[in-house]
Amino acid sequence: MNDNATQGNTRIDDLCINTIRCMAIDAIQQANSGHPGAPMGLAPAGYALWTRVMKHNPHNPAWPNRDRFVLSGGHASMLLYSLLHLTGYDLSIDDIKQFRQLGSRTPGHPEYGHTPGVETTTGPLGQGFANAVGMAMAERHLAAVFNRPGMEIVDHFTYVMCGDGDLMEGISYEAASLAGHLGLGRLICMYDDNDISIEGPTGITFTEDVAARFEACGWHVVKVEDGSIVPDIVAALETARAEKEKPSLIVLRTHIAHGSPNKQDTPDAHGAPLGEDEVALTKRNLGFPAEKCWYIDDEAKAVFRQCIDRGKEAEAEWQALFGRYKKDYPDMAGRWERDMANILPDGWESELPCFSPSEGPVATRAASGNVLNEAAKSVPTLIGGSADLAPSNKTYLSCSGDFQKGAYENRNIRFGIREHAMASIMAGLCLHGGLRPYGGTFLIFSDYMRPAIRVASLMKLPLIYVFTHDSVAVGEDGPTHQPVEQLASLRAMPGLTVIRPADANETVDAWKYAINNVSGPVALALSRQKLPVLDPDKTSGGLASGAYIIEDCNGVPDIILIATGAEVHVTLEAGRMLAEKGISSRVVSMPSWELFERMPADYRNSVLPEGVPRFAVEAGSPMGWERYTKDSRAILGITKFGTSAPGAVVLREYGFYPENIVKKVEEILAS
């Protein structure tokens, strides 16, 4: 072995660091796929953080007071997998050898719930950075709620590693801006400043002063001129940990593919294996046997495995502290255990409103606000806000104040006009544990959130998206603000449940489902305009089935009319008009395709029996409705953008009124 240590490092430090590097390049070379450069450059930082600073227990990756670690640049996954294996997590060398293979526990980018010790799914750059901001916000909130003098049961840090790519993506700026405003002092970001991206030196596109940018956002910045020197990295981390009022950015000057004779500091090592010849040259350069793969020296293994005993000790100390806390504060301890287990309080639904037709029309966004506020009184884990649209989205909790620096106990989050970061921060809040986040904006702006919604759906996180102004009925703001294709787009996303309630009482049931749900996000699509409150006896409980008969005829109908949201009431009127013409109909309210598809086949066939013509009505893209109508002509939808006019005028212009539905149905039946 090479006895020449990097200046400032011990021989053992370099041995451990190079073990990480060689494990990464072996896995990537064997898979013939991956990104070796970042793991090689960041190996010293990973080693310093995981073995010298971070509080974690490899034998219990989920204990509540662990430090959180997010590898935002998920393409560097072999850095994380190497650290997990070496420090003693349940990730074997055989798992490492299956890197990027079908069914392996070491997929190309880290996936939450798939690999022990992975805190979040990171793929699209910047998502992990914003997730980490959410985790840090959760830590501050729970600390403010639960900690008592001398008994700080919430006392941990959130660490995130990111690279140039993360910081080029706009989401990182949104999230960093909010984190600085909130003064998240327990958030520490380690920035891999290696000056290389896939196309070449970052200087071809990215020449801003990153440190100055973060300082302008209210961050504390520490620079490490040589990111290979362990004592300097540890000192920077300790300096960052000592800063209580601001999040910290540690700028690490590193070398991509550190140690590779021919590919260090080149883009060649960013997105492809080094190649067999270069792997051998690199191992020799690092003092490792070129002919051996997966080589772990016993001395290095012993250093890494010290994390096991330290982790057990840290958790044992916390368990003892929590035992004393439970004795002195039994009610709060009980709430902590319920909240962390995502157990809802008994009877939380009992005070939810019930709306009567006699009260007059109610916009479903307004009904949603009423339901949310009542639920929040009983469900203390509900926390969220909107992207500067709380008065329109009706997402403000009257039972709490604003979550701000110095007032972290509050539950109203002012996300600002940062839709993308909001969605990813929501995921971080949820991933931390102990909270049920929601976030609101206009449905049209779900386009800004889509990347984060997709990753949350992949992780099966029970988030609640409150999307209001759900159709061209937005009106005068015109086509830029009138959603058309958004419902179809969201329904196309695996794992996301989209619910578009028809009236105030369906909205109550939508919130019941969303809060009780523990698997996968829910998107509520709510009306700006007031809608009639339908007969509660006919709507009660129907939403949970996804689709149900709200009005029926005697015998087999001539046609089945299917509608969602604001179009249900006009479709009901059309059904009455058809009856006057001697055409019998069944009207089906279908607030959620996804919920309907989960119902047994017998139920689905009872609502939509085969052999009966169908006609669908929805003020959005018709895409996908063919699965239910069996006829692309039997859909009243929108195939163009909206227009600027009062909402009612736009709806009539686009044909969403009873007489036109009747006309279309007659044409279908006559064909």
N, C-alpha and C positions, 0 to 999 in steps of 0.2 A: 504493500500500500504506500501511497505517497505521503511522506511525513512533512511536506512543505505546506503548512496551513496558510490560508488567506490572512494577510496582515490584520491583526485584531481578533482573529478567530483562534480557537484551540484546534488541535489536531482532531479531537472528537467532534467538534462543531462541523468541520469540513467533511469528516467521514459521514456524519448524519445527513448533511445537506446533499452530498453527492449520491447518497443512497436514494434520496427522493428523486434526484435528477435521473439516475440510471433506471429506476423502476418506471418512471414516466416514459423514457425513451424506449425501453423494452416493450412496454404495453402497446405503445403507439406503432412501433415498428412491426410487432406481431400482427396487429389489427390491420396494418397497412392503411391506417386512417387516423387522423387526429392532429393535434396542435402541440408539438413538443416545446416550442419556444418559450411560451409564458411559464409553464411549470418549471423549466430549467432556470429562468431568470428570477422567479419568485420563490424558489426553494429555500433560500436563507430566511426570507420574511415568514414563510409558512412554518419553518422549523422554530424560529424565535418566538412566534406568537403561540404556537400550539404546545411547546415544551417549556416555555419560560414565563408566559404571561396569562394565557387564556384559562379560564375556569371551566373545566368540562370533565365529564366522567364517561370514559369509553364503555364501561359496563352498564351504564344507564343513560343513553343519549338524550332522553326526554325529561330529565329531572328539572323541576320548574325554575330553579335559580341559576341554571347554567348560563354562561356567556353564549350569545348567539354568534355564529359565524356564517357569513354569506360570501360565496365566490361569485361575484356578479358576472365576471367574464367566464361564463360556463364552458367555453371552449377549452379552458385550462383545467378541465375536470380531473386529469390525471394527477394534478397537484393535490386536489382534495382526496381522491381515492388513495393515493400513496400515504397521505397523513393519517387517514382513517385506519388503514391497514397497519401501519407502523406503530401507531399509538395504542392499538389494541381493541379497536371497535370490531363488531361482528362482520368483518369483511375479509375473507380469506385470500391467500395468494392465488388460489384457483379462481376466485372471483376477479381478481386483477387480470389474470391471464385471459379472461373472457371479455375483456374490454371491447365495447362496441359490437358485441355479438348478440344474436337473437336470444331474448329471454334472460340476459345476464343482469347482474346487480350493479354493473358498471356501464351504464349507457353513455352515449357520446357526450351529453350534457347532464349535469346532476338533476335528479328528479326526486321531489319530495314524496315520502311514503314508499319509496322504492329501495333506497339504500340507507342503512342505519347511519345517523349522524348528519344527513343532508337536511338542512333546515328549509330549503325552498327550491323550486324548480327554476333554474336559470338557463335561459337560451338566448332569446332576443336581448341584445346588449342594453344595459341601463335598467332592465326590470329588477334585477337583484339589488341594485343600488337603492331604488325606491322602496323595495320590500324591506330593506334594512332600516330605512327611515321609519316605516310603519312599525317595525319591531321596537325601535327605540322609543317611539311615541307610546306604545303599549306599556313598556317598562316604566316610563315616567308616570303614566296614568295609574297603573296598578300600585306603584310605590306610594303615590299620593293618597290613594284610597285605603290601602291595607297597612302600610307601615305605622308602627307606633314607636315612641321613644325607646331606644335600646333594643328594639325588636324589628329590624329592617328585613322582613322576609322577602322583599323584592329588592335585590341589590346586585345587579349584574350589568355588563356592557354588551353592546352590539358592535361587532367588527365586520367590516365589509372590505373585500379586495376588489379593485376595479382597474381597468386599463384605459388607454386612450379611446378605444371604441365606445366604452360606456359613457365617457365624458363628451364625446361628440354627439351622442344621441340627445335629443331635446328633453327627454324625460328626466335625465340626471340633473339638468339645470332646474327644472320645475321642482324636483324633490329636494335638491340642495337649498334652493331658495326658501322653501317652507321650513326645512330643518334648521337653517340659520335663524330664521325669524322666531322659531319656537325655543331656541337655545338648548338643543338636545345634547347636553354635555356628556352623555354616556354613549354617544355614537362616534365611532372612530373608523375612518376610511383610510385604507392603505392603497395609494395610487401607484400602479406599476408604470412608471414614466420611462419607457424604453425607446420611444421615438420611432417605432416601427408599426405599420399596419400592412394589410395584405398587398396593397398596391405599391408599397415602397415606404420611404421615410415619411413620417407624419408631417414634415415640413411642407409637403405638397398640398396639404389641406388644412392643417391644424397648427396655427402659429400663435394662438393667444397665450397669454400669461395665465395658466391654470391657477397658480397660487393666488394671484391677484383677484381672479374671478371668485374664488371661494372666500377670500377675505372680504370682498365686496358683499358677499351673501351672508356675512356674519359668522364665518368659520374661523377657527384657530388653525393655523398652518405651521407644520413642522417639516423641515427638509432634511433628508438623509442623502448626502452626496454619493455615497457608495452603498447601494442596496445589497451588497454581499457581506457586509460586516455585521455580525450578530450583535455585539455590544451596542453598536450605534442604533440598530433597529430596536433593541430592547429599551434603550434610553429614550428614543422617540416615543415609543408606546407608553412608557411611564409618564413622560411629559404630557402626552395627550390624556391619559387617565386622570392626571391631576387637574386638568382644566374642567371646571364644573359648570361653567356658564355657556360654553359654546361647543358645538360638534367640532371634531378635529379631522383635518386632512394631513396625512403623512405622505409627503412626496418622496418616493423612493426612486433614485436613479439606478436603473437596472440595465442588464444586457440580455436581450432576447437570445435564447439558446446558449446561455452562459456555459462556456467550456467546450463548445463545438469549434474545432479548428477552422472550418471552412464556412460555417453557417451562422456563427455568432454575429449579431447586429445586422442580419439580413432578413428580408421578408420571406426567404425560402423556408425558414423554420416556423413560419406562422401557421400555415394550414396544411402541412404535409409532413410525413415521417422524414427523419434525417436520411434514411437510406442505410443499408447494411454496412457499407464501407465507412460512412461517417459515424455511425454508431460505435464501431470498433475504435476509430480514431478518438472519438470523444471519451470513451471509457478509459482508454490509455492516458489521455490528457488529464483525466480526473483521478488517476491512480487506481482505477478499478480493473479487474481482469477482463480483457476484451472478449474472451471466449465464453464467459458466464452470463446467463440471463437471470434476472430476479435475485441478484446477489444481495444478501443482507448480512453484514458482519455482526458477530455476536455483541461486540462493544456498542455498535450503533443501536441494535435492537434493545439492549438493556437501557440505554438512555431514553429511547422513545417510550418503552413500556413503563417507565417511572410515572407516566401520566395516569396509569391505572390506579396506583396507590394514592397519588395526589387527588385524583378525581373522587375516589371513594371517601377519602378524608374530608374533602370539601362538602360532599353531599351529606355525610354523617353530621358534620357541624351544622349544616342547614336544618337537617331533620331534628336535631336536638333543639335548635332555636325555635323551629315551628312547634315542637312539643310544648315549650314554655309559652309560646304565643297562644296555642290552643287552650292552655290552662287559664291564662289571664284574659283572653278575648275569645271565648267559645263561640259567640255568635258570628264574629268576623271570620274566625277560622272555618266555621261551617260554610259560610258563604264562599270563602276562598276555594274550598274543596269542590263545592257545587259548580262554581264558575269555571274552574280549571277543567272540570269534567264535562262542561257544556250541558249541565243539567238545569232545566228551566224551573223557576219557582212553581210550586203547586198552585193551580187556579189562576195562572197569569191571564187567561183568556176571559175571565169572568166579568171584567169591567169594560170590555170592548164594546163600542157603540153598535146599536141596531137602528137602521134608518127606515123611516116610514114614507110611503108615497105622498102622504098628506103634508109632509114637510117641504115639498117642492123639489125641483131639480137640484142636483149636487154634482159638481165636477169630481171625477174620480181622484184627481190630484188633491182636492180639498178633503175628500173622505179619507184618503191615505194619510194626510197630515193628522187628522183626528185620531185615526187608529194608532199611528206611530206614537203619538203623544200619550195615549192611554197605555199602550203596551210598555213604553219606557218607564212608566211609574212602577211597574211590577217586574220588569226585566232589566236589572241594573247593568247587564253586560252590553246592552244596545248602545253603540257609540257611532257617531258619524256626522255627516253634514252634506254640503253641496259645493259645487264649483262656482261659488259666488251667486247662487240662484236660490238660496233658501226661501225667500219670500214667494217665489214662483213655484218651487218644488214642494213647498210645505214640509220641509225636512227639519225645521228647528224644534228642539225639545224645550218646551216651556218649563220643565221641571229641573233644568240644569243651566249652568252658565257656559261661558266659552272656554274651550281648551286652549290655554295660552301659557306662555312662560310665567311661572309662579302660580298658575291656577290649573295644574295638570289633572286635578281631580274631576274637572268638568267634562261633559260628554258631547258638547257641540263643537265640532271641528270646522274651523274656517279654512277650507282647502284653497281658497282663492281660485283664480281662473286657470286651473291646472288639472284639466280632466284626466290626462294620461297618468300623471303622478298620483292623483286621487285614487284611481282604480288600483294601481300597484301598491300604494300605501295601505289601502284597505286589506289587500292580501297579507301584507306584513303584520298588520294589527291582528288579523285572524291567526296567522301562523305562530305568532308569539304564544297564543293561548290565553284564555280567560275573557275574551271579548267577542262580540257579534257585530261586526261593522256593517254600516250601510252608507251609500253615497248617492247623491242625486245630481241630475242635470237634465237638459232637454234631450229627448230621444235622438234628435239629429246629431248631437254631440257624442253619442255612443261611438261614432266613428273615431273620435280622438282616443277613446278608451279601449278600443277593440283588442289591441295587442295584449293588454293586461287582463282583459276579460277572458281571452283565449287561454292564457297561462293559468288563470284561476280555475277555469273549467277543467284543464288538464290535471290540476292538483285536487279537484273535487272539494274546493273550499266553499263553505256555506255563507257566501256573501250575498248582500241584497242591494241590487242596483235599482234606484228609483228614477225611472225615465218618464218625464211628463211632456206635455205638448206633443202628443203621440201621432198626429196626422196632419194633413193639409188644413185641418181646422185651426191650426195655429193662426192662419189668416194673414193679416196685413204685412207681417215681416217677410213674406214671400218665399220663393223657392229655395233660397239658401238656408232657411230655417224650417222648412216643411219636410218632415221625413216621408219618404216613399219606399225606398228599398231596405230600410234599416230593420224592419221586423223580419223580412225574409233572410237578411244577412245574419241576424242573431239566431234565428231558428236553425240555420245551417250549422251552427257551432255545436259539436258534440259535448254533452255534459251540462249545457246551459238550459235551464227551464225558463221559458218566456211565458208570462201571464199578462193578458190584456183583459181586465175585468170590464163587464158591461155596465155596472152601476155601483153605487156606494156599498151595497151589501156584498156583492161579489168582491169588492175591494177589501172588505173586512176579512173575507175568507182567504183572499190572496195573501194578506199579511199573516194570517194564522199559519198557512202552509209555509211561507217563507221563514218564519221564526222557528217553527217546529222542525223544519228541514235541517238535516245535518250532513248532507252529501251533495255537493255541487251548488254553484251559484244560481240565484233567481233574479230575473229581470222583470220588473213591473213596468208595463206600458200604460200610462195614465193620461186621461183627457184634460186638456185645458178648459174646454167648454163644459157647461153644466149639462147633465144628462138626467132624464127622468129616473126616479127610483122605481124599480120594477117590483112586482108583487113578491114580498119576502117569502111567502109560502111556496112560490114556484122556483125561487133561486136558492133557497136554503140548502147548503151542503153540496150544491151541484158542482162548484168550482173544483173541488178536490178530485173529481172524476175527469177533469180536463174538458169534457163536453157533456151536455145533458139536454134533455127535452124540456124546453121552457114553455112551449105551447104545442098542443097536438090536436088532431082531428079524430073523429070516429073511424075506425077501420084503417085500411092501408092508404096513406096519403098519395096524392098525385105527384107531389114533389116535396123534397126536404130542403128547407132553407137553412143554411149555416152562416152564422155571423159571429163577429168578435167585437168586444169593446163598444164604442159609441155607435156602431152600426146595428147592434142588436135591436134597439128600440124602433128604428125605422124599418127593420126587417119584420118585426112583429106587426107593425102597421100594414106592411105589404101583405103579410099573411092574411090579415082580416079583409083586405081589399080583394084578394084572390078568392076568399070564401064567398064574398058577395057575387063573384063572377062564376061561382059553381066549381072552382078549383080548390080542392082540399090540400092542405099543407101541414107539415110539421116544421116547427121552428126550433133549431138547435143553437144554444149558446155554446161556443167553443173557445173559452178563454185561454186554453193552453193545449197546443198540439202534443207537447211532451208528456203532460200528465195523462192525456187521453191514450197515448200509445202505450203507457204502462198498465192500462186497465186490461183485464182478461178479455179474450176474444169474444166471449159470449156477451159481455157488456157492450163492447164496441159494435157488435152486430145488432144489438137491440136498439142502439141509438141511430145507427146508420145501416139499416138492412140492405142487403144486396137486391138489385132489381128495381129499386125506386130511384127515379131521376133526382139529382141534387143540384143545388145552386148556392154558391158561396158569395158572401158580401164582406169586403174589408177594404177600408180606405188606405191601401198600401199596395205594394207590388203583388201581382197575382202568382208570382213564382212559388211553386210548391203546392198550391191548392188543388192541382190536378189529382193528387193522391186521394183526395176526398170526393171531388166532383166527378172524377173519371172522364171529364170532358173539359178541354181547355176553354171552350166557349162559354161554359157555365160558371163563369167567375166575373163578378163586378169588382174590378180592382183599378189600379192606377199604373199606367205604363209610360208616364212622362213625368217631368218635374212639376211642382206646384206653380202657383201664381199669386201675385200680391193682390189681395182683396179681403174683405171681411170673411171670417171663417165659414159662416153659413152660406155665403155666396159661392165660395170656392167649392164647398161640398155639393151644392146644387149643380154648379157648372160641370162637376165631374160625375154627376149622375147618382149621387147618394141621397135619393129621396124615394118614398114609397112607390109613386107612380112609375118611375123608371124601372124599379125592381120588378114590378108587375109586368111591365112591357117586356123586359128581358126574359122573364120566366115564360111568358106566353110564347115568345119566339122559340125558346128551347123546347117546349112541349109540342110545338107545331112542326118542329124539324124532324 
